[in-house]
């Protein structure tokens, strides 16, 4: 049920995309304590975006999960920023991350919900 979607204006090649998908999936499972088999990651690179009035490298990340706590959000924020710094050379102050704690009854999977 953890879901991460990243938009960035940085072009991401196939090999880099594959590595980011793996890294984000593992990171989400670890930080949320959820089984990785439920983790979904989506990446969109090369988007037309600006932040602070310029188009320097940036990213917007959405991170949603059932039962996401404020302490988990803090840990995820640091881990995501570090991963983006290492993999895409993105400065942490050029990354916005939106966290959402979704109620289990509003998260559907396999023809039902988790609630």
C-alpha positions as CSV (number, residue, x, y, z in Angstrom):
1,X,0.0,0.0,0.0
2,X,2.9,2.5,0.2
3,X,2.9,4.5,-3.0
4,X,5.6,6.9,-4.2
5,X,5.3,9.0,-7.3
6,X,8.1,11.3,-8.3
7,X,8.1,14.1,-11.0
8,X,11.4,15.7,-11.9
9,X,12.7,17.9,-14.7
10,X,15.9,15.7,-14.8
11,X,16.0,13.3,-17.7
12,X,16.2,9.7,-16.4
13,X,17.6,7.0,-18.6
14,X,16.3,3.4,-18.6
15,X,19.2,2.0,-16.4
16,X,18.9,4.9,-13.9
17,X,15.1,4.5,-13.8
18,X,15.4,0.8,-13.0
19,X,17.8,1.5,-10.2
20,X,15.6,4.3,-8.8
21,X,12.6,2.0,-8.8
22,X,14.5,-0.6,-6.9
23,X,15.9,1.9,-4.5
24,X,12.6,3.6,-3.8
25,X,10.8,0.3,-3.4
26,X,13.3,-1.0,-0.8
27,X,13.4,2.4,1.0
28,X,9.6,2.6,1.3
29,X,9.3,-1.0,2.6
30,X,12.0,-0.4,5.2
31,X,10.8,3.0,6.4
32,X,7.1,2.1,6.6
33,X,7.6,-1.4,7.9
34,X,5.2,-2.7,5.1
35,X,6.0,-5.8,3.0
36,X,7.7,-4.7,-0.3
37,X,5.2,-6.8,-2.2
38,X,2.6,-4.0,-1.5
39,X,4.9,-1.1,-2.5
40,X,4.3,0.8,-5.8
41,X,6.7,3.3,-7.3
42,X,6.1,5.6,-10.3
43,X,8.8,7.9,-11.8
44,X,8.4,10.6,-14.4
45,X,11.6,12.3,-15.6
46,X,12.2,15.1,-18.1
47,X,9.1,17.0,-17.1
48,X,8.7,20.8,-17.7
49,X,8.9,22.1,-14.2
50,X,10.1,25.2,-12.3
51,X,10.7,25.9,-8.6
52,X,11.6,29.2,-7.1
53,X,11.3,30.9,-10.4
54,X,13.8,28.8,-12.2
55,X,14.1,25.4,-13.9
56,X,17.3,24.2,-12.1
57,X,17.1,20.4,-11.3
58,X,14.2,19.7,-9.0
59,X,11.7,17.0,-7.9
60,X,8.2,16.8,-6.5
61,X,7.5,13.5,-4.6
62,X,4.2,12.2,-3.4
63,X,4.4,9.5,-0.7
64,X,1.2,7.8,0.5
65,X,0.6,4.9,2.8
66,X,-1.9,3.5,5.3
67,X,-0.9,4.3,8.8
68,X,1.9,6.7,7.9
69,X,3.1,8.4,11.1
70,X,4.7,11.8,11.5
71,X,8.0,10.1,12.6
72,X,7.9,7.9,9.5
73,X,7.4,11.0,7.4
74,X,10.4,12.6,8.9
75,X,12.6,9.5,8.3
76,X,11.3,9.2,4.8
77,X,11.9,12.8,4.0
78,X,15.6,12.5,5.0
79,X,16.0,9.1,3.2
80,X,14.3,10.3,0.0
81,X,16.3,13.6,-0.1
82,X,19.5,11.6,0.4
83,X,18.6,9.1,-2.3
84,X,17.8,11.9,-4.8
85,X,21.0,13.7,-3.9
86,X,23.1,10.5,-4.5
87,X,21.3,9.2,-7.6
88,X,20.2,12.4,-9.4
89,X,22.5,15.1,-7.8
90,X,19.4,16.9,-6.6
91,X,19.9,19.4,-3.8
92,X,17.6,18.6,-0.9
93,X,16.3,22.2,-1.0
94,X,15.0,21.6,-4.6
95,X,12.8,18.7,-3.5
96,X,9.2,19.0,-2.2
97,X,7.7,15.8,-0.7
98,X,4.0,15.5,0.1
99,X,3.1,12.8,2.6
100,X,-0.4,11.4,3.0
101,X,-1.7,9.0,5.6
102,X,-4.6,7.2,3.8
103,X,-7.3,5.4,5.9
104,X,-7.3,1.7,5.2
105,X,-10.9,1.7,4.1
106,X,-10.0,4.2,1.4
107,X,-7.2,2.1,-0.1
108,X,-8.4,-0.6,-2.5
109,X,-6.6,-3.7,-3.7
110,X,-7.5,-7.1,-5.0
111,X,-11.2,-6.2,-5.3
112,X,-11.6,-5.0,-1.7
113,X,-10.0,-2.5,0.7
114,X,-7.6,-2.9,3.5
115,X,-10.2,-1.6,6.0
